[in-house]
Amino acid sequence: MKILHVNMSLDPVTGGGTVERIRQLHQAMLDMDGVSSRILSVDIGSPAASDDVVLLPCWNRRWYLPAPNLRTIYRMVCEADVIHLMNHWTFINALAYWMARISRTPYVICPAGALPLFGRSQGFKRWYNRVVGAALVRNCSAAIAIAADEASVLAQYGVDAERIFHIPNGVRADDFAFDDAGLFRQKIGIGDAPYILFVGRLNKIKGPDLLLQAFISIAGQFSHLHLVFAGPDGGMLQTLEQAAAAADLSGRVHFAGYAGGELKSSACHGASMLVVPSRQEAMSIVALEAAVCGTPVVLTDQCGFDALSEAGAARLATADAVSLAEHIGELQADVALRHKMGATGRRFALEQYTWEIAAQRYIEICKKISTLN
């Protein structure tokens, strides 16, 4: 079984959860007998190209516009048994889709929560759907919903229930084995002070402003508590810095930038809790990563991961500062509760949410649609 994954970027700094999903699925599939996995992407912040990873030159970094190497794309599509298209609003997906239609190669889509019109560039998104996007979704052999409620959005695009499969994100425990919290604390310079952790891009959809408002409202109750934002600027950094300064909390609100590898693991292990204040998200990978580190989570009901709360490892808030503050305050005041939730979350993640499980589900679906094609 030969799988070709297509994503607009492999940059872990700006690519977020879709890059992590592609990278982890690819690695898990490489370890499976009888499976060949390759990736097609653009050369922005990516690892070096290899036999398994083909990177197209990027002509425009704002739109991740790949050089239209049609011969290369067509050859890779024809060599694959099934194409896996990640995300939605991307030119590389459109090119791979057209090549798949020409070659009659079946393809699977995984929009990863991207289908609703939200955020910037909505005019472009409407144009993209008219030209190619709506047909790309409608004509898929199968659609992967990361969160269960994404199925309703796929149905609106014309995908019937028989073609929709739920495969959540996963986690690899070995990636978070480094548990020395001192590494991240030293980088931030907060000593032994407790801290709340945010991991992700600093843009509106991720809700860092909601978290900051919540922290400001409870800062007086927990005078030693800090708030750390770990992630690249997505357009809100200056606004957040100004808001922290206006609340006289600049010394307790920290902007660490992107954290990966051991630094990210250290950050998750050392945090009192991880907070995911997203206004919209398919399924929070960082919540799962915190869980495998034994760290409790507060997340909104827009994150597509209610199961973590139902398992007893997270608190579920609405996407507003008042609700977030309530749940953060409750956990910060109860050390025993945090420890209990953390232990529950680790068990839950390791038993039900590994990338090996997700990859096996993908292969089962791909084999099915390949034989039907």
C-alpha positions in Angstrom: 0.0 0.0 0.0 1.6 3.3 -1.2 0.3 6.5 0.5 1.2 10.0 -0.6 0.5 12.7 2.0 0.1 16.3 0.7 0.3 19.4 2.9 1.1 23.0 2.3 4.0 23.0 4.7 6.2 20.9 6.9 7.3 23.9 9.0 6.7 23.0 12.7 6.9 26.7 13.7 4.1 28.1 11.5 2.3 24.9 10.4 0.8 23.9 13.7 -1.2 20.8 14.2 -1.5 19.7 10.5 2.3 19.5 10.2 2.5 17.4 13.4 -0.3 15.1 12.2 1.4 14.6 8.8 4.8 14.0 10.3 3.6 11.6 12.9 1.4 9.6 10.5 4.2 9.4 8.0 6.6 8.1 10.6 4.1 5.5 12.0 3.4 4.3 8.5 7.1 3.9 7.7 7.2 1.5 10.6 4.4 -0.7 9.3 4.9 -3.8 7.2 3.8 -3.5 3.6 3.2 0.2 3.7 5.1 2.9 1.7 4.6 6.5 2.8 5.8 9.7 1.1 5.1 13.4 1.6 4.7 16.2 -1.0 5.0 19.7 0.3 6.8 23.1 -0.2 10.2 24.1 1.0 9.3 26.5 3.8 11.0 25.8 7.1 11.0 22.2 6.2 13.5 19.3 6.8 15.7 18.4 3.9 14.2 16.6 1.0 14.7 12.8 0.8 13.4 9.8 -0.9 10.3 10.0 1.3 9.9 13.8 1.3 9.6 15.8 -1.9 9.6 19.6 -1.5 8.5 21.9 -4.3 10.0 25.4 -4.4 7.7 28.0 -2.9 6.9 31.0 -5.1 4.9 33.0 -2.6 5.3 32.5 1.2 2.1 34.4 2.1 0.0 31.9 0.2 2.3 28.9 0.2 2.2 29.0 -3.6 4.2 26.0 -4.9 6.1 26.0 -8.2 3.7 24.2 -10.6 6.0 21.3 -11.2 3.1 19.4 -12.8 5.3 16.5 -14.1 6.6 15.8 -10.6 3.2 16.1 -9.0 1.6 13.9 -11.6 4.3 11.2 -11.3 3.9 11.1 -7.5 0.2 10.9 -7.7 0.3 8.1 -10.2 2.8 6.1 -8.2 0.5 6.2 -5.1 -2.4 3.9 -4.3 -4.1 6.6 -2.3 -3.6 10.3 -1.9 -4.0 11.9 1.6 -4.8 15.6 1.3 -4.4 17.5 4.6 -5.9 20.9 5.3 -8.1 22.7 2.7 -7.3 26.2 1.5 -4.1 25.4 -0.3 -2.9 25.5 -3.9 -0.8 22.3 -3.5 -4.0 20.4 -2.6 -5.7 21.8 -5.7 -2.9 20.7 -7.9 -2.8 17.2 -6.4 -6.6 16.9 -6.7 -6.6 17.8 -10.4 -3.8 15.2 -11.0 -5.7 12.6 -9.0 -8.8 13.2 -11.1 -6.8 12.9 -14.3 -5.1 9.7 -13.2 -8.2 8.3 -11.4 -6.2 7.8 -8.2 -8.5 7.7 -5.1 -7.9 10.3 -2.5 -8.7 10.9 1.2 -9.2 14.4 2.6 -8.6 15.5 6.2 -9.6 19.2 6.5 -8.5 19.4 10.1 -11.2 21.8 11.0 -10.4 24.2 8.2 -13.7 24.0 6.2 -15.8 26.7 8.0 -15.2 30.2 6.7 -13.4 31.8 9.7 -10.6 34.3 10.2 -8.9 36.3 7.5 -8.9 36.0 3.7 -12.6 35.0 3.5 -12.9 36.4 0.0 -10.1 34.2 -1.2 -11.7 31.2 0.5 -15.0 31.8 -1.2 -13.2 32.1 -4.6 -11.1 28.9 -3.8 -14.3 26.9 -3.0 -16.0 28.1 -6.2 -13.0 27.2 -8.4 -11.9 23.9 -6.8 -12.4 23.5 -3.0 -16.0 22.5 -2.9 -15.5 19.9 -5.7 -12.4 18.6 -4.0 -14.3 17.8 -0.8 -17.4 16.5 -2.6 -15.6 14.1 -4.9 -13.3 12.5 -2.2 -13.3 8.7 -1.8 -13.2 9.2 2.0 -13.1 12.1 4.5 -11.3 12.0 7.8 -12.9 14.0 10.6 -10.4 14.7 13.4 -13.2 15.7 15.7 -16.6 13.9 15.6 -18.6 17.1 15.1 -16.6 17.9 11.9 -18.8 15.3 10.2 -21.7 17.8 10.0 -19.5 20.3 8.2 -18.3 17.6 5.7 -22.0 16.7 5.1 -22.7 20.3 4.2 -20.1 20.0 1.4 -21.9 17.0 0.0 -19.9 14.1 1.6 -22.4 11.3 2.6 -22.1 9.6 6.0 -20.7 6.4 4.5 -17.5 8.2 3.4 -16.8 10.0 6.7 -14.5 8.4 9.3 -13.5 9.7 12.7 -9.7 9.4 13.3 -8.6 11.7 16.1 -5.1 13.0 16.7 -2.5 11.0 18.5 0.6 11.4 20.7 3.9 9.6 20.9 5.0 9.2 24.5 8.7 9.0 23.6 8.5 12.6 22.2 7.6 13.8 25.7 9.9 11.6 27.8 12.1 14.6 28.8 10.6 15.7 32.1 13.2 18.2 33.4 11.1 21.2 34.0 14.2 23.3 34.8 15.1 23.6 31.1 12.0 25.7 30.3 12.0 27.5 33.6 15.6 28.7 33.0 14.7 29.9 29.5 11.8 32.0 30.8 13.6 33.0 34.0 10.8 32.4 36.5 12.6 30.2 39.0 10.2 27.9 40.9 7.1 30.0 40.3 4.0 28.1 39.2 2.8 28.9 35.6 -0.1 28.4 33.3 1.0 27.3 29.8 -0.4 28.2 26.4 1.1 26.5 23.3 0.2 27.7 19.8 0.2 30.6 17.4 -0.7 34.0 18.8 -3.7 34.6 16.6 -7.3 35.2 17.1 -8.6 31.8 16.4 -6.4 30.3 19.1 -7.8 32.7 21.7 -4.7 33.9 23.5 -6.4 37.2 24.2 -9.2 35.3 26.1 -6.6 33.5 28.2 -4.8 36.8 29.0 -8.1 38.4 30.1 -8.9 35.4 32.3 -5.4 35.6 33.8 -5.7 39.3 34.5 -9.0 38.7 36.4 -7.5 36.1 38.7 -3.9 37.4 39.0 -4.7 39.0 42.4 -5.9 35.8 43.9 -2.7 33.9 42.9 0.1 36.4 43.4 2.9 34.0 42.5 1.3 32.6 39.4 2.7 33.3 36.0 1.3 32.9 32.4 3.6 31.7 29.6 2.7 31.9 25.9 4.8 29.4 23.9 4.3 29.9 20.2 5.1 32.1 17.2 3.5 35.5 16.6 0.4 35.2 14.5 -0.4 38.9 14.5 -1.4 39.4 18.2 1.9 39.6 20.0 2.1 43.4 20.3 -1.6 43.6 21.4 -1.0 41.0 24.1 2.1 42.7 25.4 0.3 46.0 25.6 -2.6 44.4 27.5 -0.3 42.8 30.0 1.6 46.0 30.5 -1.7 48.0 31.0 -2.7 45.5 33.7 0.8 45.9 35.3 1.5 42.3 34.8 4.4 42.4 32.3 6.6 40.7 34.9 4.3 37.7 35.2 3.2 37.3 31.5 5.9 35.8 29.3 6.2 35.3 25.6 8.6 32.4 24.9 8.3 32.1 21.2 8.2 28.7 19.5 9.1 25.8 21.7 9.8 22.3 20.2 11.5 19.1 21.1 12.9 18.8 24.7 12.0 22.4 25.4 8.3 21.8 24.7 8.3 18.6 26.7 10.0 20.5 29.6 7.3 23.2 29.4 4.4 20.8 29.5 5.9 18.8 32.4 6.5 21.9 34.5 3.2 23.7 34.0 0.5 23.7 36.6 -1.9 23.3 33.7 -2.2 23.8 30.0 -4.9 26.1 28.7 -6.4 25.8 25.2 -8.6 28.9 24.8 -9.4 28.3 21.1 -12.4 29.9 19.4 -12.3 27.1 16.8 -10.2 24.0 16.5 -10.7 20.5 15.1 -8.9 18.6 17.9 -6.2 20.1 20.1 -3.0 18.1 19.7 -1.3 20.2 22.5 -4.0 19.1 24.9 -3.1 15.5 24.2 0.6 16.2 24.5 0.0 17.8 27.9 -2.1 14.8 29.0 0.7 12.4 28.2 3.0 14.5 30.4 0.6 14.1 33.3 -0.5 17.8 33.1 -4.1 18.8 33.6 -5.9 20.8 30.9 -8.5 23.5 30.6 -9.9 23.8 27.1 -12.9 25.3 25.4 -15.9 23.5 24.0 -14.7 24.7 20.6 -11.6 22.5 20.6 -13.2 19.2 19.4 -11.8 17.3 22.3 -14.6 17.0 24.9 -13.5 13.4 25.4 -10.6 14.6 27.5 -13.0 16.3 29.9 -15.4 13.3 29.9 -12.4 11.1 31.0 -11.7 13.4 33.9 -8.5 14.8 32.6 -9.6 18.3 31.6 -12.1 21.1 32.5 -14.3 22.2 29.7 -15.0 26.0 29.4 -16.9 28.1 27.0 -14.8 30.3 24.7 -14.8 33.4 26.9 -12.6 34.9 29.6 -15.1 34.5 32.5 -15.5 30.8 32.0 -11.8 30.2 31.5 -11.0 32.2 34.7 -13.4 30.1 36.7 -11.9 26.8 35.7 -8.3 28.0 35.9 -8.9 29.3 39.4 -10.5 26.1 40.5 -7.6 24.0 39.4 -4.9 26.3 40.6 -6.4 26.3 44.1 -6.5 22.4 44.3 -3.1 20.7 44.0 -4.6 17.2 44.7 -7.2 17.7 41.9 -4.5 18.7 39.4 -2.4 15.6 40.2 -5.4 13.3 39.9 -6.4 14.8 36.6 -2.9 14.6 35.3 -2.6 10.9 36.1 -6.0 10.2 34.5 -5.0 12.1 31.4 -1.7 10.2 30.9 -3.5 6.8 31.2 -6.2 8.0 28.8 -3.8 9.3 26.2 -1.6 6.2 26.2 -4.5 3.7 26.0 -6.6 5.4 23.3 -4.7 8.1 21.4 -1.4 7.0 19.9 -0.2 7.8 16.3 0.2 4.1 15.7 -3.5 3.6 16.3 -4.4 6.5 14.0 -2.1 5.2 11.2 -3.6 1.7 11.3 -7.1 3.2 10.9 -5.9 5.3 7.9 -4.4 2.2 6.2 -7.6 0.2 6.8 -9.6 3.0 5.0 -7.1 3.4 2.3 -7.1 -0.4 1.5 -10.8 -0.4 1.3 -11.1 2.5 -1.1 -8.2 1.3 -3.2 -9.9 -2.0 -3.9 -13.2 -0.2 -4.8 -11.5 2.1 -7.2 
